[in-house]
Structure formats: structure tokens, C-alpha cells
Amino acid sequence: MTGSETRGEAKPPMAKRAALSKRVLAINGLAAVALVALIFGVLNAIRVTHGEVKASALLYMSPDCECCENYAAYLRNHGYAVTTLPTPNLSLIRHERGVLSKFAGCHTTVVNGFVVEGHVPVTALDKLLAERPKIRGISLPGMPDGSPGMTGSRSEPFTIYEISDGQADEPEKIYAIE
């Protein structure tokens, strides 16, 4: 007799042990997934307090893009309530919002009905929302070094362009230079 049998405890059969191990692994796996989801949700939901919010922004981004997350954090730090929405098809989002390929940036943000393409500095965004011009939005094309959310150093002033209806045949219009 073993020690456990003398105490009245019977060993569970191997099948029960295997099922128990699988359950423990499944519960641990679900707990890990829930923890990751909670952390992502908390980090994504970090907002400024309600009294400080300038505007709500929806940022469409490539999944797992670090500079897009950095830009969202930059906007949050400047008073915007930002929700990020990872999407595998930014070209479709840009097309739906009337953003021509020459104005394409890293991500597309919608703020109070305006499209804000790329790593636009908050001063230009604040100006856009204060003036409310009759344009679709503004763009800082590409991913310029040193722009908000990007690494590196700024090598020249940023040129922010207007995004307007029917501008495929029109020359680019500068909205701001920073």
C-alpha cells in the first residue's frame, strides 16, 4: 500500500488526470487571453478627462503599427479622445474619404467630420477645427522623420496640404507649413 492509499485517498485514473490537465491549461490560456485583451483595452481607452477633450478622433491604422499607436498617444496627450481601429485595407478607407494617393500617409484619422491623413501636427489639426474650412481635411503625406509619432529628426518644415473634392486635376493647395 502506498501512503495515499492508507489515508483513504485514491489516485485518479490517467484519463481523469489528462482531462484535468487540459482543463487547467485551457483555463490558464483563457485567463492569459483575457488579460491581454484587458491590457489592450485599457491602453487603447486611455483618455483625457471629459472636461479636457477637444474632440473625438477615430484613427484607422495598419494592424500592429507602432508609429500609428505613437500618433494616437500624441493626440491623446494634446486633448483628443482617440479610438484606434486596426484595418488591413487602408486604401479602401482613404478612397471612401476622398484621399488621393498623392496625399496618403501612414494612417487615416477622422475628427469632427474632417479627414486627417498621416502624422499631422496638432497645431494644424487645432487650426482646422477652429476655422472649419469647406474642405474634406488635411494631409501630411508619407511618414516624415520627426513628425508626431515618428522617430528621427525633422530635416525641414512640414507641408500640410488641403484635401478637397475633385482635386485630381487641380494643383495641390497648402493648408499650413510648420
Buried (B, 14 or more C-beta within 10 A) or exposed (E): EEEEEEEEEEEEEEEEEEEEEEEEEEEEEEEEEEEEEEEEEEEBEEBBEEEEBBBEBEBBBBEEBEBBBBBBBBBBEBBBBBEBBBBEEBEEBBEEBBBBEEBBBBBBBBBEEBBBBBBBBBEBBBBBBEEEEEBBBBBBBBBBEEBBBBEEEEEEEBBBBBBBEEBEEEEBEEBBEB
